[in-house]
Amino acid sequence: MADRFFPNEMPNFIPETPASESASELAKDSLTKLLHLPYKTLSERLKNAALDLKELVVKESWVAKGKRVADYTLYTGALGTAFLLFKAYQVTKDHKELLVCSEIIKACDSTATGSGRVTFICGQAGVCALGAVVAKHCGDEGLCKYYLTKFKQIELPKHLPDEMLYGRAGFLWACLFLNKNIGEGTVSSTEMRPVVDVIIKSGRQLGKGRCPLMYEWHGKKYWGAAHGLAGIMHVLLDMELKPDEMEDVKGTLNYMIRNRFPSGNYPSSEGSESDRLVHWCHGAPGVALTLAKASSVFQSKDFLQAAIEAADVVWDRGLLKRVGVCHGISGNTYVFLSLYRLTGKVEYLYKAKAFASFLHDRAQTLISEGIMHGGDRPYSLFEGIGGMAYLFLDMTESFDARFPAYEL
């Protein structure tokens, strides 16, 4: 199991004091120097590194491909590059980022049309939703209307799964993204309600009394954020639910807490006894983000405590030998940022700083040496250094940091 992650030998906490900067100068190794830097100093370094990485991602995933799109998805394709450019624009306010972003989205649009995929991360809904938001920021009302119209014309296949990456929850997240960034009611609750109804109905049927809601994807009852309970509950927490539906969401999360591993980690699927995965997609990180959200929605100390305990697993076993946000250190860092936003405790900001510092100091060297996996699509948002660049940009304003395409 230890071959999946690096031992975390970083201090549990280093308080920020005037002495921190001088301690950084005296530190013997480069990672320790970063850990002692004041947060503002470090975040500026991370921002500069992110902008360099962003240029590399654009060059390799867009320019070098002749500005043609084969994979349009946010997960491993060109839309992920566009999403990174939009984040760069939000941080730098450089309008050039928007122009390239819009160009990429237009190319994705022609490829995504007719694909039959309907989610934000892996489908046409992501192209249309991000296209509308970027067009709004460009001041192009006609283009914004074009993407919104295409979004409203998306039809959900009858036998669609319920999960985030390819299913109904992923479509609903696209609706929430539009409402947050265009305006409440862009997609009305009336329009979303039939999708919610189907998710609740299928969850209750498969739960069969043991767990209030349960879902299946490719023959497995997954628990994680990408394909299972954590991701679906995360989206349902943002829906206008009836009281009995809210109780089912709460009961499902409590079922997961009761049936986690003794280590505090979470199974990848129902009945799994393999306590190996500490990823956003499978394991404690994705569940922690959902529990943090649930603690806020339900004003529950129990859910907060469970989120904290899951974060402890991430600190101990989350320095993965992978770089991305789906199953890498970049994604795991968001657990600490989420808890910092929720609790205001600087210990969580430090832990996010520590994971980001590890990436900044060592990731590219470890990847070049073959010790760390750079992702099958090494410049992508969810598998590669695109996700690391996104994280570094997010660290600029830690209270505004959100796991891409998961937290709102």
PyMOL commands that set and color helices and strands:
alter all, ss='L'
color gray80, all
select helices_A, chain A and resi 2-4+19-26+30-36+39-63+78-92+95-112+124-138+141-152+168-181+189-207+229-236+243-258+284-297+301-317+329-343+346-368+385-400
alter helices_A, ss='H'
color red, helices_A
deselect
rebuild
show_as cartoon
